Amino acid sequence: MSPSPPTARIRVVTLNTLSPQYAEGRRRRAAIREELRRLDPDVVALQEVVRTGEVDETAELLGPAYHVAPHPAVAEGGDTAVLGSRWPFTQVHRLDLDVTARAREFPWGGAVVAELDVPGLGPLVLAHHKPCYQLGFERERELQAVATAELVERRVADLSATEPAGRTVHAVLLGDLDATPDAASIRFLTGRQSLEAVSVSYHDAWESAHPGEPGHTFTPENPLVAAGDMPLVRPRRIDYVLVRGMSHGPTLRVAACERAFTSGGPEGTPPSDHYGLVADLALPDRQPGTFGEGFAPEDRSESSQSSQD
């Protein structure tokens, strides 16, 4: 695997692929594979892929160009989630997210928090988070969001302690979070409220690129949702790319964020019941917390000295 050239930006993709047992899975997988090749992402978070002793959909969908970090839990039929990266992971941490007895009803929930060093971008912590999907399990999603966010904070702190002064450790959390932007788990992640005496601040890539637009990723306008097991659920935005922020905002700029995998499946339908997201994240032109040229605070040291003379 040849090393990628230095970059000041990365492209990330997240997609819940819908288990291949449904709706002409083989044809849908071919469409997903083709779209992944076209998008050419640097980081990929895939949910509802099958990994067993005999089958590895990750290899089929991503090919040899990606390093893969599997999630900790696999359902009886092989459904699970994976995180892929063009660059090798330096550390991988896994959470099972069995935060309550009810949470264990979802057999392949979990999180992967992985670390890598991106040439030109610097140290990056990636969190692929997959909480409970059940509509009435927001309490579980709250606890799961806190658990993953706390692990990210610990890893960012540990990495920052070893980095040269002024070198930022970036973090991105992404995946099918199964909650709408007004849900407590998402409000917590985006800094709008605290949970369990914890608060963090992530910036929603879709919201940054399309303020005020709904951006639904799970909607009955998609025939696979209308024909699926949640046909009466209103359109929802439940898939996210979130950029961790510090006191003065996100450490990476959202250069673009769009829905993906909206067509290309059998008979032109989407290849999954979820629309995916593709986001381009870049180093900012100026580090948040600093003023631009001509707007920096005046140096008052000389005038202060004059007033004392």
N, C-alpha and C positions, 0 to 999 in steps of 0.2 A: 504494500500500500504506500504510494508516494505521498510525501508531506504536502499539505495545502500551502499556497503562498500566503504571506502575511496579509491581514485584512483589518480594516477599521470598521467593518460591519459584518453581521451574520444574518442569515435567513433561517427562520424557525418555522416549523409546521406542526400542527396537531390535528389528529383525526381519529374519531371513533369509527372503526371500519365496518361495524355490524358483523357479527359472527358469520362465517361462511356457510353455516347450515341453513341460512335464510336467503330467499330471493335470488336464486341463480348466483350463488356465492363465487363460483369459479369465474364467471364472466365479470362480476363486480371486482374481483381481485385483479384481473387483468387491467381493468380501467384505472384502479387505484395505483397499480404499479406504473402504468404509463404516465399518469399525472405526477407522480412523485419524480419520475425522470425529468419531466418538463420543468417542474418547479425547482429542482436541483437544490434542495435545502441543505444547510449545514447541520441542523439539529432537527430530529424528528421524534415526536411523541405519538405512539400508536396505541389505541385501546381496542379491546375485543379482537385481538389476534390470537391464533391458536399456536401453542407450543407444547408438543408432546414428545415422547421418545421417537415417534415415527414421523411427525410433521413439525416443521418449523416455518411458519408463514413469514417470520421476520426476514429470513434469508431470501425467501421468494420475493418479498415486497421491496426490500432495501438493497439487496445485492451485497457484494463484497466491499463496497466503498465505505461502510459504516462500522464503527465500533458499537457494540450493543450492551446495554445494561438492562437485564430483565427485572420485572417487578417481583416482589417476594411471594406473591400468592398466585396459584393457578387453579381454576375451577376443574371439576371432575372431567369435563369434556375438553379441557385444554385452553379455554379462554383465559387471557391474561393481558398484560400491557407491557410495553417495552419502550426504552429510550435509546435513540441512536444518535451518534455524533461522528462527524468527519475526523475529529481529533481524538486521540486516545484519552480515556479517563485516567486521572491520577488517583482518585479515590472514589469509591461508590458506597453509599450508605442506603439501607433499606428499612422501611417502616411497614409493619403489617396493618396498622390503623384499626386494630380490633379494640376500639375505645370503649365499647359497651357490648352487652350480650346481643343486642339487636344488630350491631355492626357486623357481627359474625355471620349474619344471614346473607350478606353479600360475599360470595366466596372468593372473588379475585380483587377485592379492594386493596389498596396499598399505595406506597409512594417510594420513589427512588430519588435520592439527592446525590448528584454526581458532580465531581469537580474536574475541571480541565483548564489548560492554559492555551488560550487562542492566540496564535502569532499576530501581533499588531493590535490586539484588543486587550490582552492581559488575562488575569485569572477570572474564571467564570464558574459560578455554582448554578447547576440546573436542577430544578425540582419538577419531576413528573408526578403529579398528584392525582389519584383516582379515589375519590370518596364514595360513600354509599349513593346509590341512584334513587332509592325509594323516596317518593314525594314527601312522605310524612316523617322522614328521618333527618330533618334539619339540625336537630340537636347533635346527632352523630357527625354531621358534616362540620358543625362548629368545632367540636372537639378534634376532629381530624385535621381541620385547617390549622388549628393552634399547634398541634403536634408537628406537622410538617414545617410550619413557619418557624417554630422554635429551633428545629434542627438546622434549618437554613441560617438562622441568626448565629447559632453556635459555629457553624462552619465558616461563615463570613468573618466572624470575629477572630477565629483561629488563623485563618489565612491572612487576614489583615495584619496580624501581629508579626508575621514573618515577611511581609512585603516592604520594599523601600518606601520611605515617606512620600506621599503624593500619588502612589500607585493604587488605583481603586480596584476593589474586588467587586465585580458585577454579579448579579443574581437574577435569574429568570425562572418564574414558576408557570407551568403550562399544563394543559390537558382538558379533559372532559370533567368539569367540576360539578355538573349536575345541580346547579343552583343559578338562579337569575341574579342580575346585578343588585336587586334590592334585598336579597336574602342575607341573613346575618353572617353566614360564612364568607360571602363575597364582600360585604360591607367591611368585615374585619380585615380581609386581605388588602383591600384598597384604602385602608386607613380611615374609614368613616365611623368606625366604632371599635371598642375594645371587647375582648372576650377572655374570660378566665384570668383577668388582671394582666392581660398581655395585649400589646398593640404593635402593629407593623404598618408599613406603607409601601404598597405596590401600585403601579400605574398601569391601567388597563390599556393595552395596545389598541384595541378597537375603539374605545372611547377617545383615545388621544387622536386617532386618525379620522374618526367619524363622529364628532360630538353631536349628540342628539339623535343619531340614527339607531334604530332598534338592532339591526345586525343579527336577526334570529338565526340560530344554527340548528334548532330542532323545531320543525314547523310542519303542520299538516299540508302545506303547499308542496312538500316533498312527498311523492307517492309512496315511498317506503315508510314514512311516518303515518300517513293516512291508512295504509294497509297493515300497520304494525300493531303492537299491543298497547299503545297509548294514543288511540285515535281521537280522543276527546280533550286532550291537553292543549291548552292555548299555545300559540307560537312562543318560543323561549330562546333566549341567548344563554347557553350553558357551557360553551367551549371558550377557552381563554388563553391568551398570552399576556402575562403580567410581568412588568419590569420592576425590580426592587428599587425603592427610593431611599434617600437619606434626608437630612433636615431640609434641604433646599430643592428636592425633586428627584426624578429618576436619574440613575447614573448612565443610562443609555437613551438615545433619542429614537423615537419611533418614526422611521423614515417612511414606512408604509405598512398597512395592515388590511387585508382583504379576505373575504370568504373564498374558500377553495373547494374543489370536488363537488361543484354544483351541477355538473352534467358529465356525460361521457360513459355512463353505465348502460345496461341493456335498454334498447329502444330510446336512448338519449336521456334516461332518467339519471339522477345522481347515483354514484356507486355505493352510497351508504345512506342510512337514515339520518345521520348527522352531516351537516356541512362542516368542512374543516376550516382552519384559519392558516394563513401564511403571513408572516410579519417580517419585515426587514428592520433590524435594530443596528444603530450606528453609534460610534463615539460622538459625543456632543462637540460642537465647535468651541465651546467654552465650558469649563467645569461648573456645574451648579454651585452656588455659594460665592461666586466671584462676579464682579461687575465688568461690563464691557468697556472697551477703550473709550475714553472721554467721559465715562460715567462713574469711574472709581472714586471713592471718598478722597477728599483732598488731604495731602500730607500737611498737618498743622504743626509739625514739630518746629519749623523755622519761625512761624508766626508766634508760637507759644514762647519760644526763646526770646524773641524780640520784646514781647510784652513784659518779660521778667527783667530785661536789662534796664 
